[in-house]
């Protein structure tokens, strides 16, 4: 069980880094079109409420789900960990011209090396 917990904690950390890379990348694109985002607080509000950033919400949701699993009991952790890992793997499958997240994710991977590196780190961390 300790190895599953350690694995999920590591996965959470690399997902957080990927999420940050995606937010930073989207911010650059957003600012080119909409103008400068003055503060981190303003950016946070945009990430939470603005339709420009809504495609990032599934990644945020998976991080929250991992947090809940890590705070829960061992039985729930054991039962749900494989499903969450599979969801992460499925979500982070980019698709050119694909639906919703997959298409946005493909575009982010094409434009930003930091996103590519963070994606690779998540893929290396996911269990086989």
Secondary structure by P-SEA (a helix, b strand, c coil): caaaaaaaaaaaaaaaaaaaaaaaaaaaaaaacccccccaaaaaaaaacccccccaaaaaaaaaaaaaaaaccaaaaaacaaaaaaaaaaaaccccccccaaaaaaaaaaccaaaaaaaaaaaaaccc
